[in-house]
Amino acid sequence: MVEPWLRGTRLEVDAVRRGVIHALELASEDVAKWCEGLSDEELEARPLGLPSVGFHLRHMARSLDRLLTYAEGQQLSERQMEALKTEMESAGREASLMEFAEGVEVAVKRVIAISPESFGDRRGVGRKNLPTSVGGLLVHCADHTQRHVGQLVTTAKVVVGMRV
């Protein structure tokens, strides 16, 4: 199948937001492919001490929420801070897959809502208010998600390879 960025879709949005959305769409497709058939136990397995597939699902969804909160000029809520602390905790296969799918769906809507005119606007990240921009945060949504999808795929392959 042709990757989202080669399908000629999302032409109604500028190239930056389109690229971010395509990266999120590709992440969703990769998750669907590589998580299919994994059991609850396999989803939370940590072969060789690697973070579990379930962790990556939860982390991607919650990271997108946090990054877009900063892009929108807000600081993290108490709920977001609490969710960050529980990313390593098992939530069950279906709940983790649903959280990821819903997180990406909401993230796409939030990305579309960001004005291209704001890409250069300064933003602060974290308690230290580290400097970046709206555009920097959008690009990081794409690259961070793709990094974790790659790790998820690798872990899923190891887990499947360990089946007896």
PyRosetta script that sets phi, psi and omega in degrees:
from pyrosetta import init, pose_from_sequence

init()
pose = pose_from_sequence("MVEPWLRGTRLEVDAVRRGVIHALELASEDVAKWCEGLSDEELEARPLGLPSVGFHLRHMARSLDRLLTYAEGQQLSERQMEALKTEMESAGREASLMEFAEGVEVAVKRVIAISPESFGDRRGVGRKNLPTSVGGLLVHCADHTQRHVGQLVTTAKVVVGMRV")
pose.set_psi(1, 143.1)
pose.set_omega(1, 179.1)
pose.set_phi(2, -74.1)
pose.set_psi(2, 137.4)
pose.set_omega(2, -179.8)
pose.set_phi(3, -66.9)
pose.set_psi(3, 154.3)
pose.set_omega(3, -176.0)
pose.set_phi(4, -52.5)
pose.set_psi(4, -38.3)
pose.set_omega(4, -176.3)
pose.set_phi(5, -69.0)
pose.set_psi(5, -12.4)
pose.set_omega(5, 179.3)
pose.set_phi(6, -106.1)
pose.set_psi(6, 10.2)
pose.set_omega(6, -176.3)
pose.set_phi(7, -96.1)
pose.set_psi(7, -4.8)
pose.set_omega(7, -179.5)
pose.set_phi(8, 70.1)
pose.set_psi(8, 31.7)
pose.set_omega(8, -178.8)
pose.set_phi(9, -105.0)
pose.set_psi(9, 168.8)
pose.set_omega(9, 177.1)
pose.set_phi(10, 62.2)
pose.set_psi(10, 30.7)
pose.set_omega(10, -177.8)
pose.set_phi(11, -68.7)
pose.set_psi(11, -13.0)
pose.set_omega(11, -180.0)
pose.set_phi(12, -77.1)
pose.set_psi(12, -10.8)
pose.set_omega(12, 178.7)
pose.set_phi(13, -113.7)
pose.set_psi(13, 156.8)
pose.set_omega(13, -179.1)
pose.set_phi(14, -62.2)
pose.set_psi(14, 166.6)
pose.set_omega(14, -174.0)
pose.set_phi(15, -63.1)
pose.set_psi(15, -35.4)
pose.set_omega(15, -178.6)
pose.set_phi(16, -66.7)
pose.set_psi(16, -54.2)
pose.set_omega(16, -179.7)
pose.set_phi(17, -64.9)
pose.set_psi(17, -36.0)
pose.set_omega(17, 178.2)
pose.set_phi(18, -60.8)
pose.set_psi(18, -44.4)
pose.set_omega(18, 178.8)
pose.set_phi(19, -61.7)
pose.set_psi(19, -40.6)
pose.set_omega(19, 177.8)
pose.set_phi(20, -63.8)
pose.set_psi(20, -46.8)
pose.set_omega(20, -179.4)
pose.set_phi(21, -62.5)
pose.set_psi(21, -43.0)
pose.set_omega(21, 178.3)
pose.set_phi(22, -61.5)
pose.set_psi(22, -38.5)
pose.set_omega(22, 177.2)
pose.set_phi(23, -63.3)
pose.set_psi(23, -39.1)
pose.set_omega(23, 178.7)
pose.set_phi(24, -69.5)
pose.set_psi(24, -39.1)
pose.set_omega(24, 176.9)
pose.set_phi(25, -63.6)
pose.set_psi(25, -42.1)
pose.set_omega(25, 178.0)
pose.set_phi(26, -63.6)
pose.set_psi(26, -39.7)
pose.set_omega(26, 177.2)
pose.set_phi(27, -59.2)
pose.set_psi(27, -43.9)
pose.set_omega(27, 179.4)
pose.set_phi(28, -61.4)
pose.set_psi(28, -42.5)
pose.set_omega(28, 179.6)
pose.set_phi(29, -65.9)
pose.set_psi(29, -41.8)
pose.set_omega(29, 179.0)
pose.set_phi(30, -65.3)
pose.set_psi(30, -40.7)
pose.set_omega(30, 177.9)
pose.set_phi(31, -61.4)
pose.set_psi(31, -46.0)
pose.set_omega(31, 179.9)
pose.set_phi(32, -59.5)
pose.set_psi(32, -43.1)
pose.set_omega(32, -178.3)
pose.set_phi(33, -66.7)
pose.set_psi(33, -47.7)
pose.set_omega(33, -170.4)
pose.set_phi(34, -88.0)
pose.set_psi(34, -15.7)
pose.set_omega(34, 177.1)
pose.set_phi(35, -94.0)
pose.set_psi(35, -12.9)
pose.set_omega(35, 179.3)
pose.set_phi(36, -59.8)
pose.set_psi(36, 128.0)
pose.set_omega(36, 177.0)
pose.set_phi(37, 86.1)
pose.set_psi(37, -5.8)
pose.set_omega(37, 176.3)
pose.set_phi(38, -77.3)
pose.set_psi(38, 134.6)
pose.set_omega(38, 177.1)
pose.set_phi(39, -78.9)
pose.set_psi(39, 171.4)
pose.set_omega(39, 174.6)
pose.set_phi(40, -54.1)
pose.set_psi(40, -46.3)
pose.set_omega(40, -177.8)
pose.set_phi(41, -64.8)
pose.set_psi(41, -42.0)
pose.set_omega(41, 179.9)
pose.set_phi(42, -67.1)
pose.set_psi(42, -36.4)
pose.set_omega(42, 179.7)
pose.set_phi(43, -63.6)
pose.set_psi(43, -31.0)
pose.set_omega(43, -178.4)
pose.set_phi(44, -103.4)
pose.set_psi(44, 2.6)
pose.set_omega(44, 179.0)
pose.set_phi(45, -65.4)
pose.set_psi(45, 148.2)
pose.set_omega(45, 179.0)
pose.set_phi(46, -125.2)
pose.set_psi(46, 69.9)
pose.set_omega(46, -178.0)
pose.set_phi(47, -62.8)
pose.set_psi(47, 133.9)
pose.set_omega(47, 179.4)
pose.set_phi(48, 57.8)
pose.set_psi(48, 22.9)
pose.set_omega(48, 179.5)
pose.set_phi(49, 80.2)
pose.set_psi(49, 5.7)
pose.set_omega(49, 178.4)
pose.set_phi(50, -66.2)
pose.set_psi(50, 150.0)
pose.set_omega(50, 171.9)
pose.set_phi(51, -61.2)
pose.set_psi(51, 146.5)
pose.set_omega(51, -176.5)
pose.set_phi(52, -72.9)
pose.set_psi(52, 160.9)
pose.set_omega(52, 172.8)
pose.set_phi(53, -57.0)
pose.set_psi(53, -43.3)
pose.set_omega(53, 179.2)
pose.set_phi(54, -59.4)
pose.set_psi(54, -40.9)
pose.set_omega(54, 175.9)
pose.set_phi(55, -57.6)
pose.set_psi(55, -48.5)
pose.set_omega(55, -177.8)
pose.set_phi(56, -60.5)
pose.set_psi(56, -39.6)
pose.set_omega(56, 177.8)
pose.set_phi(57, -60.1)
pose.set_psi(57, -50.5)
pose.set_omega(57, -179.0)
pose.set_phi(58, -65.5)
pose.set_psi(58, -41.7)
pose.set_omega(58, -177.4)
pose.set_phi(59, -65.3)
pose.set_psi(59, -42.3)
pose.set_omega(59, 179.4)
pose.set_phi(60, -61.9)
pose.set_psi(60, -47.7)
pose.set_omega(60, -179.2)
pose.set_phi(61, -61.1)
pose.set_psi(61, -47.2)
pose.set_omega(61, -175.8)
pose.set_phi(62, -73.2)
pose.set_psi(62, -33.7)
pose.set_omega(62, 176.7)
pose.set_phi(63, -66.0)
pose.set_psi(63, -42.1)
pose.set_omega(63, 176.5)
pose.set_phi(64, -58.2)
pose.set_psi(64, -43.8)
pose.set_omega(64, 178.4)
pose.set_phi(65, -60.0)
pose.set_psi(65, -45.4)
pose.set_omega(65, -179.0)
pose.set_phi(66, -66.4)
pose.set_psi(66, -47.4)
pose.set_omega(66, -178.5)
pose.set_phi(67, -61.7)
pose.set_psi(67, -41.2)
pose.set_omega(67, 180.0)
pose.set_phi(68, -72.3)
pose.set_psi(68, -28.5)
pose.set_omega(68, 173.4)
pose.set_phi(69, -61.4)
pose.set_psi(69, -45.9)
pose.set_omega(69, 176.9)
pose.set_phi(70, -63.5)
pose.set_psi(70, -42.7)
pose.set_omega(70, 179.7)
pose.set_phi(71, -59.7)
pose.set_psi(71, -34.3)
pose.set_omega(71, 179.3)
pose.set_phi(72, -80.5)
pose.set_psi(72, 3.6)
pose.set_omega(72, 175.5)
pose.set_phi(73, 84.1)
pose.set_psi(73, 17.5)
pose.set_omega(73, -178.2)
pose.set_phi(74, -109.1)
pose.set_psi(74, 164.9)
pose.set_omega(74, 171.2)
pose.set_phi(75, -100.4)
pose.set_psi(75, 163.1)
pose.set_omega(75, -177.6)
pose.set_phi(76, -68.9)
pose.set_psi(76, 145.0)
pose.set_omega(76, 177.4)
pose.set_phi(77, -84.1)
pose.set_psi(77, 168.6)
pose.set_omega(77, 175.9)
pose.set_phi(78, -61.7)
pose.set_psi(78, -38.4)
pose.set_omega(78, 178.2)
pose.set_phi(79, -60.3)
pose.set_psi(79, -43.7)
pose.set_omega(79, 179.2)
pose.set_phi(80, -65.6)
pose.set_psi(80, -38.5)
pose.set_omega(80, 178.9)
pose.set_phi(81, -65.9)
pose.set_psi(81, -40.3)
pose.set_omega(81, 178.1)
pose.set_phi(82, -66.8)
pose.set_psi(82, -40.6)
pose.set_omega(82, 179.1)
pose.set_phi(83, -62.8)
pose.set_psi(83, -37.0)
pose.set_omega(83, 178.2)
pose.set_phi(84, -58.6)
pose.set_psi(84, -39.2)
pose.set_omega(84, -177.3)
pose.set_phi(85, -69.9)
pose.set_psi(85, -17.5)
pose.set_omega(85, -174.2)
pose.set_phi(86, -110.0)
pose.set_psi(86, 11.1)
pose.set_omega(86, -176.9)
pose.set_phi(87, -61.3)
pose.set_psi(87, -29.7)
pose.set_omega(87, -179.3)
pose.set_phi(88, -81.7)
pose.set_psi(88, -11.6)
pose.set_omega(88, -177.4)
pose.set_phi(89, -82.1)
pose.set_psi(89, 135.3)
pose.set_omega(89, 178.8)
pose.set_phi(90, -62.3)
pose.set_psi(90, 135.9)
pose.set_omega(90, 177.0)
pose.set_phi(91, -119.5)
pose.set_psi(91, -0.2)
pose.set_omega(91, -176.1)
pose.set_phi(92, 93.3)
pose.set_psi(92, 150.6)
pose.set_omega(92, -175.5)
pose.set_phi(93, -57.9)
pose.set_psi(93, -57.2)
pose.set_omega(93, -175.3)
pose.set_phi(94, -63.4)
pose.set_psi(94, -41.1)
pose.set_omega(94, 179.9)
pose.set_phi(95, -64.3)
pose.set_psi(95, -40.5)
pose.set_omega(95, -179.9)
pose.set_phi(96, -68.5)
pose.set_psi(96, -42.8)
pose.set_omega(96, 177.6)
pose.set_phi(97, -64.4)
pose.set_psi(97, -40.0)
pose.set_omega(97, 178.8)
pose.set_phi(98, -66.4)
pose.set_psi(98, -42.9)
pose.set_omega(98, 179.0)
pose.set_phi(99, -59.8)
pose.set_psi(99, -42.3)
pose.set_omega(99, 178.5)
pose.set_phi(100, -63.8)
pose.set_psi(100, -50.0)
pose.set_omega(100, -177.8)
pose.set_phi(101, -59.8)
pose.set_psi(101, -46.2)
pose.set_omega(101, 179.4)
pose.set_phi(102, -67.5)
pose.set_psi(102, -37.7)
pose.set_omega(102, 178.8)
pose.set_phi(103, -61.6)
pose.set_psi(103, -42.4)
pose.set_omega(103, 178.5)
pose.set_phi(104, -68.1)
pose.set_psi(104, -42.4)
pose.set_omega(104, 179.6)
pose.set_phi(105, -59.0)
pose.set_psi(105, -46.4)
pose.set_omega(105, 178.9)
pose.set_phi(106, -66.9)
pose.set_psi(106, -40.5)
pose.set_omega(106, -179.8)
pose.set_phi(107, -60.7)
pose.set_psi(107, -42.2)
pose.set_omega(107, 178.8)
pose.set_phi(108, -59.3)
pose.set_psi(108, -44.6)
pose.set_omega(108, 178.6)
pose.set_phi(109, -62.9)
pose.set_psi(109, -40.2)
pose.set_omega(109, 179.8)
pose.set_phi(110, -68.3)
pose.set_psi(110, -39.1)
pose.set_omega(110, 177.5)
pose.set_phi(111, -62.3)
pose.set_psi(111, -45.3)
pose.set_omega(111, 179.4)
pose.set_phi(112, -60.2)
pose.set_psi(112, -34.9)
pose.set_omega(112, -177.2)
pose.set_phi(113, -73.8)
pose.set_psi(113, -14.4)
pose.set_omega(113, -179.3)
pose.set_phi(114, -80.7)
pose.set_psi(114, 129.3)
pose.set_omega(114, -178.4)
pose.set_phi(115, -76.9)
pose.set_psi(115, 134.1)
pose.set_omega(115, 176.1)
pose.set_phi(116, -57.7)
pose.set_psi(116, -27.7)
pose.set_omega(116, 179.3)
pose.set_phi(117, -64.9)
pose.set_psi(117, -17.8)
pose.set_omega(117, -178.1)
pose.set_phi(118, -92.6)
pose.set_psi(118, -2.3)
pose.set_omega(118, -173.9)
pose.set_phi(119, -54.7)
pose.set_psi(119, -35.2)
pose.set_omega(119, -179.5)
pose.set_phi(120, -85.8)
pose.set_psi(120, -6.2)
pose.set_omega(120, -178.5)
pose.set_phi(121, -64.2)
pose.set_psi(121, 137.2)
pose.set_omega(121, -179.0)
pose.set_phi(122, -74.9)
pose.set_psi(122, 144.4)
pose.set_omega(122, 175.7)
pose.set_phi(123, -138.4)
pose.set_psi(123, 153.4)
pose.set_omega(123, 175.2)
pose.set_phi(124, -111.2)
pose.set_psi(124, 141.5)
pose.set_omega(124, -177.3)
pose.set_phi(125, -118.0)
pose.set_psi(125, 130.1)
pose.set_omega(125, 173.5)
pose.set_phi(126, 78.1)
pose.set_psi(126, -177.9)
pose.set_omega(126, -178.7)
pose.set_phi(127, -63.0)
pose.set_psi(127, -29.9)
pose.set_omega(127, 179.8)
pose.set_phi(128, -85.1)
pose.set_psi(128, -2.1)
pose.set_omega(128, 178.2)
pose.set_phi(129, 55.1)
pose.set_psi(129, 47.1)
pose.set_omega(129, -177.8)
pose.set_phi(130, -62.8)
pose.set_psi(130, 138.6)
pose.set_omega(130, -171.3)
pose.set_phi(131, -77.8)
pose.set_psi(131, 136.6)
pose.set_omega(131, 171.7)
pose.set_phi(132, -157.2)
pose.set_psi(132, -164.2)
pose.set_omega(132, 177.9)
pose.set_phi(133, -134.9)
pose.set_psi(133, 169.5)
pose.set_omega(133, 175.9)
pose.set_phi(134, -58.8)
pose.set_psi(134, -45.7)
pose.set_omega(134, 178.5)
pose.set_phi(135, -60.9)
pose.set_psi(135, -40.6)
pose.set_omega(135, 177.6)
pose.set_phi(136, -61.8)
pose.set_psi(136, -40.9)
pose.set_omega(136, 178.4)
pose.set_phi(137, -66.2)
pose.set_psi(137, -39.7)
pose.set_omega(137, 178.3)
pose.set_phi(138, -63.1)
pose.set_psi(138, -46.7)
pose.set_omega(138, 179.0)
pose.set_phi(139, -61.4)
pose.set_psi(139, -39.0)
pose.set_omega(139, 179.7)
pose.set_phi(140, -67.3)
pose.set_psi(140, -32.1)
pose.set_omega(140, 173.8)
pose.set_phi(141, -55.2)
pose.set_psi(141, -44.2)
pose.set_omega(141, -179.1)
pose.set_phi(142, -70.8)
pose.set_psi(142, -50.6)
pose.set_omega(142, -173.6)
pose.set_phi(143, -70.7)
pose.set_psi(143, -36.3)
pose.set_omega(143, 179.2)
pose.set_phi(144, -66.7)
pose.set_psi(144, -42.9)
pose.set_omega(144, 179.1)
pose.set_phi(145, -63.3)
pose.set_psi(145, -44.8)
pose.set_omega(145, 180.0)
pose.set_phi(146, -65.1)
pose.set_psi(146, -36.1)
pose.set_omega(146, 177.4)
pose.set_phi(147, -60.8)
pose.set_psi(147, -45.1)
pose.set_omega(147, -178.4)
pose.set_phi(148, -73.6)
pose.set_psi(148, -30.2)
pose.set_omega(148, 174.4)
pose.set_phi(149, -63.5)
pose.set_psi(149, -41.9)
pose.set_omega(149, 177.3)
pose.set_phi(150, -59.5)
pose.set_psi(150, -42.6)
pose.set_omega(150, 177.8)
pose.set_phi(151, -66.7)
pose.set_psi(151, -39.7)
pose.set_omega(151, 177.7)
pose.set_phi(152, -60.0)
pose.set_psi(152, -46.5)
pose.set_omega(152, -179.1)
pose.set_phi(153, -61.4)
pose.set_psi(153, -44.6)
pose.set_omega(153, 179.1)
pose.set_phi(154, -61.2)
pose.set_psi(154, -46.4)
pose.set_omega(154, 179.4)
pose.set_phi(155, -63.2)
pose.set_psi(155, -42.2)
pose.set_omega(155, 178.7)
pose.set_phi(156, -60.5)
pose.set_psi(156, -41.5)
pose.set_omega(156, 178.7)
pose.set_phi(157, -63.7)
pose.set_psi(157, -41.4)
pose.set_omega(157, 178.6)
pose.set_phi(158, -63.8)
pose.set_psi(158, -45.3)
pose.set_omega(158, -179.2)
pose.set_phi(159, -60.4)
pose.set_psi(159, -46.2)
pose.set_omega(159, 179.4)
pose.set_phi(160, -64.4)
pose.set_psi(160, -39.4)
pose.set_omega(160, 179.5)
pose.set_phi(161, -65.8)
pose.set_psi(161, -20.6)
pose.set_omega(161, -179.5)
pose.set_phi(162, -88.8)
pose.set_psi(162, -3.1)
pose.set_omega(162, 178.3)
pose.set_phi(163, -61.4)
pose.set_psi(163, 139.6)
pose.set_omega(163, -179.0)
pose.set_phi(164, -92.6)
pose.dump_pdb("model.pdb")
